């Protein structure tokens, strides 16, 4: 595996600095020329594309510090990787009922984007051109929220969109009509008299294992209860301090984790990434059982068929103390297809110049052809102008 270099450190530091100015975030303005296509250069091991094709999925990945939403699919003619630039994308949720892929953008202010596939073209467009737009995923709505929410994971629970608002230690509902409301939080943040401590981030509550209701869901956090030091502090204690909360009891049902992320319910078990040790596994009887150890900070998890797609990230140097179980300099940015029964890695895609991944989500390939910008062919400016001016969704 390739080690860090001064050039890569400078690249990643530049990504970290981007989209910090709220004015840039609000107008989502950054020169297209600023995009470095080498960020999508990939190393493939194993039958990666064959696996995506056999599962019939398009795999979406949020690469937060590179401000990239990417999509990978095995087209009939050839594999296709496509992308769309968004400010610091984090959580992903596929709302199958409404036909939307929903993305959390966690800069200041927070933004939630709805994307939908183009279904046709505007009146007057020649019939011969309509097919080239149909199926491409385009933004159809953006909702703005206070940056203090610090939105992370997104999930559809009970048919409604919810988000982990790490900044207030709560799960919030995000209704179609706008606004937000805290609807779940751990008992551990309640003061005497049951007043919850929403004023700042104490726990780094960051993922939702979505059940049919909030009561049947589960949630991960980096700490069990508020302490003297808060997340983001270099001395915030993390080793074996992470927990899994039950939605119904609002109490801890598993502990001893280190910066856990990406909790998911699959086949009646809670699966998650134990990020600080590069582990992927499941919780059984209150104990986390490791299924696989992977080369990096494990964060991002979804299931398709009998395959788990687990993402790994490099570790930001100033947070290396948050990864006590990793060789930080050997960590890689990529996604790994893992057999959840044996822990065997079936195939991987690695981005050598990649940085941090937050979420992965699989959607049916017949729902969308992917995103409008493609790494596999030069950008046709005329086509893109026509796409955004003529496509109907």
Protein Blocks (a to p, Z undefined) as FASTA:
>chain_A
ZZddfklmmmmmmmmmgokbfklmmnopacfklpcfklmpccdedjkllmmmmnopacdd
ddfknopacdddddfkbccddddddehiabdcddfknopacddddddddddddddddfbd
cehiafklmmmmgopacdfbdcdddfklopabdcdeehiacdddfknopacdddfkgpjd
dfbdcfklpcehhiacfkbcfklpabdcddfbfklpccddfbfbdcfbdghiaklcfehp
accddfklopafbehiahiahiaceehiacdddfknopacddeehiacdfbdcedddedd
ddehjbccdddddddfklmmmmmmbcfklpccddddddfknopafbdcddfkbcbdfbdc
dddfklpgbjfbdfkbccdfklmmmmmmmpcZZ
